Amino acid sequence: MKRIETVVQPSMRDKVVSAIKKEGVGGITVWHTQGQGAAEPPLVGQYYSKEAIVTVVPDSKVDAILDAIAKVACTGTKGDGKVFVTNVETAFDICTKEKGESAI
């Protein structure tokens, strides 16, 4: 399983969530965040508003989801965002006690 964490412009949040959902993903967590990129950050103490979208998916869906995100979130301008993909050792559903992919 992989955790896909996407950081995008606020105006792209709903498009990205929709694109991820179209790939058959069940759960998504979204939150408003602020940050600075590595190149030409704003003044010290100032941050850009961003939206973070997190989901955990089977390995087989990662490439399709990355393509879907890029298709809707890329405007061709600086600051479109980033996607980070990390390994997930296991998932556990608190109520059903299911583990692994069946828990996602």
N, C-alpha and C positions, 0 to 999 in steps of 0.2 A: 504494500500500500504506500501511497505517497500523499504528503500534505502539500497542497498548492496554495501559496499565499501570494495574492495579487495586490499591488498597490497602484491605484489609478487616480486620475482626476475625478473630483466629485461628479462632474457631468457624465462620466462614463460608467458610474456604478451600476445603474439599472441595466444598461446594455450588456455589461460584462456578466452580471448575475444571470440574465436571460440566456446568454450564449452558453454559459456553463450548464444551466439547467437543461438546455436543448440536447446536451451530450449525455443526459441520463443521470446526472448527479442528484443525489437526494438532499443531503444537508449542506447548508452554507451558513457561515457566520460573517456578518458585516459590521464594521464599526468605523466611525469617523476618527481620523487621526491627523497629526501634523508632523512634518519633518522637513529635512533639507537634503538635497542631492549633493553629490560630491563636487560637481562643477558649478561654479558661480552661485554659491548659496546666497540667500538674502542676508541682510544685516544681522549681526550677532543678536541673538534673542528673538529673531523673527523666523517664522516657519510657514511653509506652504501647507494649505489644507489638502488632504488626500483621503481616499476611502480604501480601507483594507478589506479584502474578501478572502476568506479561508474556507477550504474544503478538503476532505480526505477522500481519495478515490483509489480504485484498483489500478495497479501498474498499467494495465492494458488501455486505460482511458487517458493517460497523461498527454500523449502527443496530440490527440484530437482536441483536448481541452485547451492546450497551449495555442494551437492553431485558431481555435474559436475566439479566444481572448484577443490574440493579435489582430484578427480580422475586424473586430468591433472597436478596439481601444486605440489602435494606431492612427494618429492624425498626421504623422510625419513631422511633428514639431517636438522640440526639446521638452522633456518633462512628462511624456505620455505615461510613464510608470515602469514598474518592474514586476517580474514574477519569480518567485523562489520555490523550488521543488525540493523537498526533503523526504527522507525515509521515515516511515512510521512503523515502529516495531509491532504494535498491536493496537486494536481498538476494543473497547469494552462498553457494552450497553448496561447501564446501571440497573434498569428494571428487569430486562429479560436475561441478563447475565451472559448474553451472546458475546463471543470473542472473534476477533479477526474481521475479515471482509463482511461477514453476515451482520456485524454490529454497525456497519456504516450504511 
